Amino acid sequence: MGDILPVKKLCQSNTPSLPVFIPNELIAEILSFLNVETILQLKCVCKSWKTLVSDPIFVKNHLKKSSQKPHLALICKGCNVATFPLPSLLKNPSITVSSDSFHPYCCWNVVGSCNGLLCVVYISKLITQDFVNQDYWFRFMNPSMRTTSKLLGWFRDNILLDHTKPCPRSGYFKFMFGYDDVKETYKVVAFRVKGHLGKEASLKSEVKVYSLGDNCWRNIHGFHLSGTINWLAICKYFRCNYLHKNITHVDQFVIVILDLSTETFKKLLLPQGFDEVPLIEPVLSVLMGCLCFSYDFRKTEFVLWQMKEYGVHENIYLFCILVFKASSCFSMKNL
């Protein structure tokens, strides 16, 4: 037998290959898994990609996937904001983060966070003999894009000082921030307690809602069933000494829930696993898709309660207790 000759390779065709066609739907699905920083860089690839990532449908899809990978923002007094993924904190409780000052103005307070945005409020105060005049403005900040909005939602509050009463007649406004899925807009909620604080307490609440784009505030009233945005309120009047930062019983607090679509209320009791909480700044927040109630107990323990099933009081349980060795000037927000 003769030698076996090697098989000749097929010659490559000189015909140019056809361009590969990838549907826009597939491109959008792939890009929706990327982080915001990468998507911003990809906007420069071509005009169609820039249009794609700005489309409201793409933004909703990206937000839905991003919510499965939550980030936390640490806000220091001043303008410093540091963001980092929540899973890394759970795996390594002593993680080190570096803050980033991206906003040129100070003197703002964080109202809340939603869909990666921070809502901050600016307060200007003028005190006279008979009045306290306070002006309020808002901005929206995007730490990932390092952008801020223009000033929004200005309003003025005039508080009458009654020198014959032991306490002011009206409290100052507090604020919450959220997204209305039905009307597809962001809303800011302002609320306070009005009336006299004394032996014969006469108190009532005042609630305003600001919708982005409307540029006006509307008063809302009444308690009904439903709820999406939450804050703490005092349901039983009690005398307090702010200088001594008294501890108060948990049954004096209630969670107020506001449905941003219908602008109606619901009340929910706090968990019954403890008898007392500090009066100074307990916090309601969202952690990994669950409503949480947390507070710094006697400056030695940070206590966190988590509601696994929204609105079901029986499913609230103690999530963790962290012992602090030193106080911190940071507050924590879920992005």
Short mmCIF file of the C-alpha atoms (twelve columns), coordinates in Angstrom:
data_MODEL
# 
_entry.id   MODEL 
# 
loop_
_atom_site.group_PDB 
_atom_site.id 
_atom_site.type_symbol 
_atom_site.label_atom_id 
_atom_site.label_alt_id 
_atom_site.label_comp_id 
_atom_site.label_asym_id 
_atom_site.label_seq_id 
_atom_site.Cartn_x 
_atom_site.Cartn_y 
_atom_site.Cartn_z 
_atom_site.pdbx_PDB_model_num 
ATOM 1   C CA . MET A 1   0.000   0.000  0.000  1 
ATOM 2   C CA . GLY A 2   1.104   3.438  -0.744 1 
ATOM 3   C CA . ASP A 3   1.363   6.170  1.787  1 
ATOM 4   C CA . ILE A 4   -1.928  7.785  2.894  1 
ATOM 5   C CA . LEU A 5   -2.016  11.261 1.552  1 
ATOM 6   C CA . PRO A 6   -3.180  14.011 3.943  1 
ATOM 7   C CA . VAL A 7   -6.620  15.442 3.325  1 
ATOM 8   C CA . LYS A 8   -6.387  18.861 1.826  1 
ATOM 9   C CA . LYS A 9   -8.035  21.656 3.783  1 
ATOM 10  C CA . LEU A 10  -10.907 23.387 2.136  1 
ATOM 11  C CA . CYS A 11  -9.937  26.742 0.803  1 
ATOM 12  C CA . GLN A 12  -11.618 29.629 2.533  1 
ATOM 13  C CA . SER A 13  -14.107 31.434 0.391  1 
ATOM 14  C CA . ASN A 14  -13.252 34.903 -0.763 1 
ATOM 15  C CA . THR A 15  -16.914 35.855 -0.469 1 
ATOM 16  C CA . PRO A 16  -17.309 38.469 2.289  1 
ATOM 17  C CA . SER A 17  -19.295 37.235 5.296  1 
ATOM 18  C CA . LEU A 18  -22.671 38.754 6.000  1 
ATOM 19  C CA . PRO A 19  -22.914 41.080 9.029  1 
ATOM 20  C CA . VAL A 20  -24.301 39.491 12.164 1 
ATOM 21  C CA . PHE A 21  -27.723 40.909 13.045 1 
ATOM 22  C CA . ILE A 22  -28.626 41.155 16.735 1 
ATOM 23  C CA . PRO A 23  -32.204 42.253 17.505 1 
ATOM 24  C CA . ASN A 24  -32.602 45.407 19.559 1 
ATOM 25  C CA . GLU A 25  -34.647 43.432 22.091 1 
ATOM 26  C CA . LEU A 26  -31.680 41.139 22.755 1 
ATOM 27  C CA . ILE A 27  -29.269 44.080 23.024 1 
ATOM 28  C CA . ALA A 28  -31.602 45.774 25.505 1 
ATOM 29  C CA . GLU A 29  -31.833 42.605 27.601 1 
ATOM 30  C CA . ILE A 30  -28.036 42.217 27.713 1 
ATOM 31  C CA . LEU A 31  -27.430 45.856 28.620 1 
ATOM 32  C CA . SER A 32  -30.064 45.746 31.375 1 
ATOM 33  C CA . PHE A 33  -27.795 43.435 33.416 1 
ATOM 34  C CA . LEU A 34  -24.932 45.973 33.491 1 
ATOM 35  C CA . ASN A 35  -24.319 48.554 36.191 1 
ATOM 36  C CA . VAL A 36  -25.110 52.228 35.680 1 
ATOM 37  C CA . GLU A 37  -21.482 53.301 35.244 1 
ATOM 38  C CA . THR A 38  -20.940 50.853 32.358 1 
ATOM 39  C CA . ILE A 39  -24.223 51.807 30.682 1 
ATOM 40  C CA . LEU A 40  -23.236 55.479 30.747 1 
ATOM 41  C CA . GLN A 41  -20.000 54.615 28.935 1 
ATOM 42  C CA . LEU A 42  -21.882 52.546 26.337 1 
ATOM 43  C CA . LYS A 43  -24.098 55.509 25.453 1 
ATOM 44  C CA . CYS A 44  -21.152 56.779 23.410 1 
ATOM 45  C CA . VAL A 45  -20.960 53.638 21.216 1 
ATOM 46  C CA . CYS A 46  -23.639 54.732 18.745 1 
ATOM 47  C CA . LYS A 47  -26.754 56.862 18.482 1 
ATOM 48  C CA . SER A 48  -29.121 53.869 18.647 1 
ATOM 49  C CA . TRP A 49  -27.609 52.679 21.958 1 
ATOM 50  C CA . LYS A 50  -27.899 56.183 23.403 1 
ATOM 51  C CA . THR A 51  -31.583 56.200 22.455 1 
ATOM 52  C CA . LEU A 52  -32.050 52.685 23.813 1 
ATOM 53  C CA . VAL A 53  -30.685 53.286 27.318 1 
ATOM 54  C CA . SER A 54  -32.769 56.477 27.611 1 
ATOM 55  C CA . ASP A 55  -36.006 54.661 26.787 1 
ATOM 56  C CA . PRO A 56  -38.433 54.497 29.779 1 
ATOM 57  C CA . ILE A 57  -39.096 50.792 29.172 1 
ATOM 58  C CA . PHE A 58  -35.360 50.020 29.338 1 
ATOM 59  C CA . VAL A 59  -35.013 52.139 32.503 1 
ATOM 60  C CA . LYS A 60  -37.828 50.192 34.206 1 
ATOM 61  C CA . ASN A 61  -36.296 46.858 33.218 1 
ATOM 62  C CA . HIS A 62  -32.876 47.942 34.494 1 
ATOM 63  C CA . LEU A 63  -34.328 49.158 37.803 1 
ATOM 64  C CA . LYS A 64  -36.118 45.838 38.254 1 
ATOM 65  C CA . LYS A 65  -32.858 43.912 37.845 1 
ATOM 66  C CA . SER A 66  -30.891 46.404 39.954 1 
ATOM 67  C CA . SER A 67  -33.291 45.933 42.877 1 
ATOM 68  C CA . GLN A 68  -32.053 42.340 43.118 1 
ATOM 69  C CA . LYS A 69  -28.538 43.686 43.810 1 
ATOM 70  C CA . PRO A 70  -29.176 46.393 46.423 1 
ATOM 71  C CA . HIS A 71  -26.647 49.083 47.292 1 
ATOM 72  C CA . LEU A 72  -26.362 51.162 50.444 1 
ATOM 73  C CA . ALA A 73  -25.306 54.787 50.646 1 
ATOM 74  C CA . LEU A 74  -23.435 56.198 53.637 1 
ATOM 75  C CA . ILE A 75  -24.007 59.932 53.953 1 
ATOM 76  C CA . CYS A 76  -21.614 61.892 56.128 1 
ATOM 77  C CA . LYS A 77  -22.326 65.364 57.473 1 
ATOM 78  C CA . GLY A 78  -21.461 67.703 54.651 1 
ATOM 79  C CA . CYS A 79  -21.447 66.542 51.044 1 
ATOM 80  C CA . ASN A 80  -19.799 63.117 51.200 1 
ATOM 81  C CA . VAL A 81  -21.649 60.105 49.795 1 
ATOM 82  C CA . ALA A 82  -20.234 56.565 49.657 1 
ATOM 83  C CA . THR A 83  -22.109 53.723 47.919 1 
ATOM 84  C CA . PHE A 84  -21.331 50.001 48.060 1 
ATOM 85  C CA . PRO A 85  -23.177 46.710 47.367 1 
ATOM 86  C CA . LEU A 86  -25.107 45.247 50.281 1 
ATOM 87  C CA . PRO A 87  -23.910 41.610 49.772 1 
ATOM 88  C CA . SER A 88  -20.306 42.691 50.336 1 
ATOM 89  C CA . LEU A 89  -21.277 44.199 53.694 1 
ATOM 90  C CA . LEU A 90  -23.083 41.034 54.781 1 
ATOM 91  C CA . LYS A 91  -20.066 38.898 53.860 1 
ATOM 92  C CA . ASN A 92  -17.525 41.253 55.411 1 
ATOM 93  C CA . PRO A 93  -18.977 43.429 58.230 1 
ATOM 94  C CA . SER A 94  -15.720 45.421 58.529 1 
ATOM 95  C CA . ILE A 95  -15.599 46.516 54.885 1 
ATOM 96  C CA . THR A 96  -13.818 49.829 54.211 1 
ATOM 97  C CA . VAL A 97  -15.487 52.385 51.946 1 
ATOM 98  C CA . SER A 98  -14.248 55.739 50.695 1 
ATOM 99  C CA . SER A 99  -16.588 58.720 50.581 1 
ATOM 100 C CA . ASP A 100 -16.966 60.898 47.500 1 
ATOM 101 C CA . SER A 101 -17.885 64.576 47.590 1 
ATOM 102 C CA . PHE A 102 -19.686 65.327 44.339 1 
ATOM 103 C CA . HIS A 103 -22.098 68.092 45.299 1 
ATOM 104 C CA . PRO A 104 -20.889 71.710 45.504 1 
ATOM 105 C CA . TYR A 105 -23.365 72.793 48.178 1 
ATOM 106 C CA . CYS A 106 -23.659 71.951 51.857 1 
ATOM 107 C CA . CYS A 107 -26.434 72.461 54.389 1 
ATOM 108 C CA . TRP A 108 -28.749 69.776 53.050 1 
ATOM 109 C CA . ASN A 109 -30.449 66.818 54.698 1 
ATOM 110 C CA . VAL A 110 -31.310 63.514 53.047 1 
ATOM 111 C CA . VAL A 111 -35.074 62.943 52.799 1 
ATOM 112 C CA . GLY A 112 -34.875 59.414 51.362 1 
ATOM 113 C CA . SER A 113 -33.787 57.263 48.443 1 
ATOM 114 C CA . CYS A 114 -35.631 55.480 45.645 1 
ATOM 115 C CA . ASN A 115 -34.515 53.801 42.406 1 
ATOM 116 C CA . GLY A 116 -30.926 54.918 42.934 1 
ATOM 117 C CA . LEU A 117 -31.869 58.569 43.532 1 
ATOM 118 C CA . LEU A 118 -31.356 60.596 46.703 1 
ATOM 119 C CA . CYS A 119 -33.856 63.310 47.592 1 
ATOM 120 C CA . VAL A 120 -32.348 66.096 49.714 1 
ATOM 121 C CA . VAL A 121 -33.978 69.112 51.347 1 
ATOM 122 C CA . TYR A 122 -32.520 72.580 51.919 1 
ATOM 123 C CA . ILE A 123 -33.849 74.609 54.848 1 
ATOM 124 C CA . SER A 124 -33.479 78.354 55.372 1 
ATOM 125 C CA . LYS A 125 -34.673 79.755 58.697 1 
ATOM 126 C CA . LEU A 126 -35.434 83.315 59.819 1 
ATOM 127 C CA . ILE A 127 -36.464 83.875 63.451 1 
ATOM 128 C CA . THR A 128 -38.287 87.029 64.561 1 
ATOM 129 C CA . GLN A 129 -39.901 87.952 67.856 1 
ATOM 130 C CA . ASP A 130 -43.265 86.409 66.933 1 
ATOM 131 C CA . PHE A 131 -42.570 84.049 64.015 1 
ATOM 132 C CA . VAL A 132 -40.191 81.402 62.739 1 
ATOM 133 C CA . ASN A 133 -40.119 81.608 58.934 1 
ATOM 134 C CA . GLN A 134 -38.729 78.524 57.187 1 
ATOM 135 C CA . ASP A 135 -38.171 78.093 53.450 1 
ATOM 136 C CA . TYR A 136 -37.834 74.595 51.953 1 
ATOM 137 C CA . TRP A 137 -36.330 73.465 48.616 1 
ATOM 138 C CA . PHE A 138 -35.499 70.072 47.161 1 
ATOM 139 C CA . ARG A 139 -33.000 68.492 44.811 1 
ATOM 140 C CA . PHE A 140 -32.646 64.978 43.418 1 
ATOM 141 C CA . MET A 141 -29.133 63.495 43.331 1 
ATOM 142 C CA . ASN A 142 -27.862 60.488 41.390 1 
ATOM 143 C CA . PRO A 143 -24.613 59.303 43.058 1 
ATOM 144 C CA . SER A 144 -23.852 56.864 40.220 1 
ATOM 145 C CA . MET A 145 -24.175 59.506 37.487 1 
ATOM 146 C CA . ARG A 146 -22.821 62.290 39.741 1 
ATOM 147 C CA . THR A 147 -25.664 64.599 38.710 1 
ATOM 148 C CA . THR A 148 -28.125 66.814 40.580 1 
ATOM 149 C CA . SER A 149 -31.418 68.366 39.575 1 
ATOM 150 C CA . LYS A 150 -32.408 72.001 39.800 1 
ATOM 151 C CA . LEU A 151 -34.117 73.319 42.936 1 
ATOM 152 C CA . LEU A 152 -37.715 72.090 43.177 1 
ATOM 153 C CA . GLY A 153 -40.820 72.331 45.355 1 
ATOM 154 C CA . TRP A 154 -40.186 75.586 47.199 1 
ATOM 155 C CA . PHE A 155 -42.627 76.497 49.961 1 
ATOM 156 C CA . ARG A 156 -42.575 78.695 53.060 1 
ATOM 157 C CA . ASP A 157 -43.820 77.819 56.523 1 
ATOM 158 C CA . ASN A 158 -44.627 80.506 59.091 1 
ATOM 159 C CA . ILE A 159 -44.699 79.228 62.676 1 
ATOM 160 C CA . LEU A 160 -46.327 81.520 65.223 1 
ATOM 161 C CA . LEU A 161 -44.449 81.697 68.520 1 
ATOM 162 C CA . ASP A 162 -46.787 81.732 71.510 1 
ATOM 163 C CA . HIS A 163 -44.667 82.856 74.469 1 
ATOM 164 C CA . THR A 164 -47.455 82.001 76.926 1 
ATOM 165 C CA . LYS A 165 -47.163 78.280 76.092 1 
ATOM 166 C CA . PRO A 166 -44.353 75.969 77.308 1 
ATOM 167 C CA . CYS A 167 -43.808 74.500 73.826 1 
ATOM 168 C CA . PRO A 168 -44.171 75.804 70.230 1 
ATOM 169 C CA . ARG A 169 -47.660 75.716 68.718 1 
ATOM 170 C CA . SER A 170 -46.525 73.849 65.605 1 
ATOM 171 C CA . GLY A 171 -43.809 71.337 64.900 1 
ATOM 172 C CA . TYR A 172 -41.415 71.532 61.976 1 
ATOM 173 C CA . PHE A 173 -42.015 69.568 58.797 1 
ATOM 174 C CA . LYS A 174 -40.454 66.175 58.202 1 
ATOM 175 C CA . PHE A 175 -40.254 64.579 54.769 1 
ATOM 176 C CA . MET A 176 -40.418 61.243 52.940 1 
ATOM 177 C CA . PHE A 177 -39.725 60.343 49.312 1 
ATOM 178 C CA . GLY A 178 -41.028 57.608 46.999 1 
ATOM 179 C CA . TYR A 179 -42.182 56.558 43.525 1 
ATOM 180 C CA . ASP A 180 -45.808 56.313 42.351 1 
ATOM 181 C CA . ASP A 181 -45.943 53.226 40.103 1 
ATOM 182 C CA . VAL A 182 -49.447 54.010 38.827 1 
ATOM 183 C CA . LYS A 183 -48.839 57.618 37.782 1 
ATOM 184 C CA . GLU A 184 -45.139 56.945 37.091 1 
ATOM 185 C CA . THR A 185 -43.800 59.935 38.965 1 
ATOM 186 C CA . TYR A 186 -41.748 60.702 42.076 1 
ATOM 187 C CA . LYS A 187 -43.461 62.256 45.081 1 
ATOM 188 C CA . VAL A 188 -42.262 64.025 48.231 1 
ATOM 189 C CA . VAL A 189 -44.432 63.899 51.362 1 
ATOM 190 C CA . ALA A 190 -44.243 66.628 54.035 1 
ATOM 191 C CA . PHE A 191 -45.890 66.081 57.418 1 
ATOM 192 C CA . ARG A 192 -45.949 67.602 60.878 1 
ATOM 193 C CA . VAL A 193 -48.021 67.896 64.056 1 
ATOM 194 C CA . LYS A 194 -49.819 71.179 64.757 1 
ATOM 195 C CA . GLY A 195 -51.315 72.436 68.006 1 
ATOM 196 C CA . HIS A 196 -50.444 73.103 71.629 1 
ATOM 197 C CA . LEU A 197 -48.151 70.926 73.712 1 
ATOM 198 C CA . GLY A 198 -49.069 71.274 77.355 1 
ATOM 199 C CA . LYS A 199 -51.235 69.744 80.016 1 
ATOM 200 C CA . GLU A 200 -54.221 70.013 77.662 1 
ATOM 201 C CA . ALA A 201 -52.703 68.836 74.411 1 
ATOM 202 C CA . SER A 202 -54.594 69.744 71.240 1 
ATOM 203 C CA . LEU A 203 -52.733 68.129 68.361 1 
ATOM 204 C CA . LYS A 204 -53.546 67.356 64.735 1 
ATOM 205 C CA . SER A 205 -51.461 66.262 61.785 1 
ATOM 206 C CA . GLU A 206 -50.819 68.138 58.540 1 
ATOM 207 C CA . VAL A 207 -49.723 66.233 55.427 1 
ATOM 208 C CA . LYS A 208 -48.731 67.656 52.027 1 
ATOM 209 C CA . VAL A 209 -47.768 65.818 48.826 1 
ATOM 210 C CA . TYR A 210 -45.563 67.195 46.039 1 
ATOM 211 C CA . SER A 211 -45.544 65.447 42.642 1 
ATOM 212 C CA . LEU A 212 -42.550 65.903 40.363 1 
ATOM 213 C CA . GLY A 213 -43.711 67.924 37.361 1 
ATOM 214 C CA . ASP A 214 -46.762 69.474 39.043 1 
ATOM 215 C CA . ASN A 215 -44.644 72.019 40.923 1 
ATOM 216 C CA . CYS A 216 -47.286 72.417 43.633 1 
ATOM 217 C CA . TRP A 217 -48.125 71.008 47.067 1 
ATOM 218 C CA . ARG A 218 -51.521 69.465 47.883 1 
ATOM 219 C CA . ASN A 219 -52.969 68.823 51.343 1 
ATOM 220 C CA . ILE A 220 -54.359 65.324 51.986 1 
ATOM 221 C CA . HIS A 221 -56.568 64.077 54.804 1 
ATOM 222 C CA . GLY A 222 -58.015 60.930 56.362 1 
ATOM 223 C CA . PHE A 223 -57.012 57.370 57.223 1 
ATOM 224 C CA . HIS A 224 -57.944 54.479 54.900 1 
ATOM 225 C CA . LEU A 225 -56.540 51.047 53.992 1 
ATOM 226 C CA . SER A 226 -53.482 50.585 51.692 1 
ATOM 227 C CA . GLY A 227 -49.885 51.722 51.863 1 
ATOM 228 C CA . THR A 228 -46.410 52.073 50.338 1 
ATOM 229 C CA . ILE A 229 -44.456 54.922 51.947 1 
ATOM 230 C CA . ASN A 230 -43.819 54.769 55.683 1 
ATOM 231 C CA . TRP A 231 -42.833 56.906 58.639 1 
ATOM 232 C CA . LEU A 232 -42.954 56.833 62.433 1 
ATOM 233 C CA . ALA A 233 -45.535 58.819 64.384 1 
ATOM 234 C CA . ILE A 234 -46.482 59.193 68.037 1 
ATOM 235 C CA . CYS A 235 -49.998 57.863 68.604 1 
ATOM 236 C CA . LYS A 236 -50.198 58.672 72.324 1 
ATOM 237 C CA . TYR A 237 -49.342 62.085 73.713 1 
ATOM 238 C CA . PHE A 238 -46.716 62.124 76.434 1 
ATOM 239 C CA . ARG A 239 -44.534 64.746 78.034 1 
ATOM 240 C CA . CYS A 240 -40.880 64.445 77.141 1 
ATOM 241 C CA . ASN A 241 -37.610 65.987 78.192 1 
ATOM 242 C CA . TYR A 242 -35.456 66.356 75.087 1 
ATOM 243 C CA . LEU A 243 -32.450 67.438 77.134 1 
ATOM 244 C CA . HIS A 244 -32.374 64.052 78.866 1 
ATOM 245 C CA . LYS A 245 -33.422 62.062 75.745 1 
ATOM 246 C CA . ASN A 246 -35.969 59.961 77.594 1 
ATOM 247 C CA . ILE A 247 -36.658 56.348 76.735 1 
ATOM 248 C CA . THR A 248 -40.319 55.760 75.818 1 
ATOM 249 C CA . HIS A 249 -42.531 52.681 75.512 1 
ATOM 250 C CA . VAL A 250 -43.089 51.143 72.094 1 
ATOM 251 C CA . ASP A 251 -46.893 51.395 72.269 1 
ATOM 252 C CA . GLN A 252 -46.556 55.178 71.988 1 
ATOM 253 C CA . PHE A 253 -45.327 54.811 68.396 1 
ATOM 254 C CA . VAL A 254 -47.190 53.782 65.251 1 
ATOM 255 C CA . ILE A 255 -46.057 53.245 61.646 1 
ATOM 256 C CA . VAL A 256 -48.011 55.468 59.246 1 
ATOM 257 C CA . ILE A 257 -48.234 54.079 55.700 1 
ATOM 258 C CA . LEU A 258 -49.179 56.296 52.748 1 
ATOM 259 C CA . ASP A 259 -50.262 54.943 49.352 1 
ATOM 260 C CA . LEU A 260 -48.709 57.333 46.841 1 
ATOM 261 C CA . SER A 261 -51.216 56.418 44.106 1 
ATOM 262 C CA . THR A 262 -54.449 56.891 46.061 1 
ATOM 263 C CA . GLU A 263 -52.871 59.195 48.691 1 
ATOM 264 C CA . THR A 264 -54.594 57.313 51.506 1 
ATOM 265 C CA . PHE A 265 -53.301 56.076 54.871 1 
ATOM 266 C CA . LYS A 266 -52.938 52.984 57.009 1 
ATOM 267 C CA . LYS A 267 -51.629 52.579 60.571 1 
ATOM 268 C CA . LEU A 268 -49.466 49.669 61.711 1 
ATOM 269 C CA . LEU A 269 -48.221 48.831 65.209 1 
ATOM 270 C CA . LEU A 270 -44.529 48.321 65.932 1 
ATOM 271 C CA . PRO A 271 -43.150 44.850 66.802 1 
ATOM 272 C CA . GLN A 272 -43.870 43.694 70.351 1 
ATOM 273 C CA . GLY A 273 -40.496 42.091 71.101 1 
ATOM 274 C CA . PHE A 274 -39.281 44.870 73.379 1 
ATOM 275 C CA . ASP A 275 -40.733 47.317 75.909 1 
ATOM 276 C CA . GLU A 276 -38.858 50.535 75.258 1 
ATOM 277 C CA . VAL A 277 -37.042 52.388 72.503 1 
ATOM 278 C CA . PRO A 278 -35.118 55.677 72.449 1 
ATOM 279 C CA . LEU A 279 -37.131 58.755 71.582 1 
ATOM 280 C CA . ILE A 280 -34.389 60.242 69.421 1 
ATOM 281 C CA . GLU A 281 -34.641 59.324 65.731 1 
ATOM 282 C CA . PRO A 282 -35.762 55.718 65.333 1 
ATOM 283 C CA . VAL A 283 -35.623 54.904 61.609 1 
ATOM 284 C CA . LEU A 284 -37.895 53.111 59.138 1 
ATOM 285 C CA . SER A 285 -36.234 51.847 55.962 1 
ATOM 286 C CA . VAL A 286 -36.302 49.112 53.308 1 
ATOM 287 C CA . LEU A 287 -33.659 46.377 53.448 1 
ATOM 288 C CA . MET A 288 -33.549 43.577 50.848 1 
ATOM 289 C CA . GLY A 289 -37.171 44.213 49.899 1 
ATOM 290 C CA . CYS A 290 -38.483 44.189 53.483 1 
ATOM 291 C CA . LEU A 291 -39.674 47.003 55.727 1 
ATOM 292 C CA . CYS A 292 -37.315 47.504 58.697 1 
ATOM 293 C CA . PHE A 293 -37.463 49.394 61.984 1 
ATOM 294 C CA . SER A 294 -34.111 50.260 63.576 1 
ATOM 295 C CA . TYR A 295 -32.737 52.372 66.390 1 
ATOM 296 C CA . ASP A 296 -29.553 53.057 68.335 1 
ATOM 297 C CA . PHE A 297 -30.353 51.769 71.844 1 
ATOM 298 C CA . ARG A 298 -28.528 53.713 74.584 1 
ATOM 299 C CA . LYS A 299 -25.660 54.290 72.088 1 
ATOM 300 C CA . THR A 300 -24.374 50.757 72.718 1 
ATOM 301 C CA . GLU A 301 -26.516 48.579 70.450 1 
ATOM 302 C CA . PHE A 302 -27.992 49.019 66.984 1 
ATOM 303 C CA . VAL A 303 -31.263 47.046 66.870 1 
ATOM 304 C CA . LEU A 304 -32.918 46.109 63.575 1 
ATOM 305 C CA . TRP A 305 -36.373 44.530 63.166 1 
ATOM 306 C CA . GLN A 306 -37.485 43.211 59.758 1 
ATOM 307 C CA . MET A 307 -41.001 42.604 58.404 1 
ATOM 308 C CA . LYS A 308 -40.735 39.596 56.079 1 
ATOM 309 C CA . GLU A 309 -44.293 39.930 54.713 1 
ATOM 310 C CA . TYR A 310 -45.424 43.507 54.175 1 
ATOM 311 C CA . GLY A 311 -48.373 44.494 56.357 1 
ATOM 312 C CA . VAL A 312 -48.398 41.231 58.352 1 
ATOM 313 C CA . HIS A 313 -47.574 42.120 61.949 1 
ATOM 314 C CA . GLU A 314 -46.903 38.510 62.986 1 
ATOM 315 C CA . ASN A 315 -43.991 38.246 60.523 1 
ATOM 316 C CA . ILE A 316 -41.856 40.934 62.173 1 
ATOM 317 C CA . TYR A 317 -38.778 39.542 63.899 1 
ATOM 318 C CA . LEU A 318 -35.389 40.590 65.238 1 
ATOM 319 C CA . PHE A 319 -32.867 40.685 62.392 1 
ATOM 320 C CA . CYS A 320 -29.615 41.543 64.189 1 
ATOM 321 C CA . ILE A 321 -27.995 43.481 67.009 1 
ATOM 322 C CA . LEU A 322 -24.647 45.188 66.463 1 
ATOM 323 C CA . VAL A 323 -22.581 46.553 69.355 1 
ATOM 324 C CA . PHE A 324 -21.034 49.960 68.714 1 
ATOM 325 C CA . LYS A 325 -17.710 50.855 70.314 1 
ATOM 326 C CA . ALA A 326 -17.812 54.433 69.097 1 
ATOM 327 C CA . SER A 327 -20.484 56.751 67.799 1 
ATOM 328 C CA . SER A 328 -20.636 57.531 64.089 1 
ATOM 329 C CA . CYS A 329 -21.672 60.610 62.162 1 
ATOM 330 C CA . PHE A 330 -22.991 58.493 59.292 1 
ATOM 331 C CA . SER A 331 -26.590 57.728 58.435 1 
ATOM 332 C CA . MET A 332 -27.562 54.825 56.200 1 
ATOM 333 C CA . LYS A 333 -29.930 54.780 53.213 1 
ATOM 334 C CA . ASN A 334 -30.963 51.947 50.932 1 
ATOM 335 C CA . LEU A 335 -30.502 52.779 47.241 1 
# 
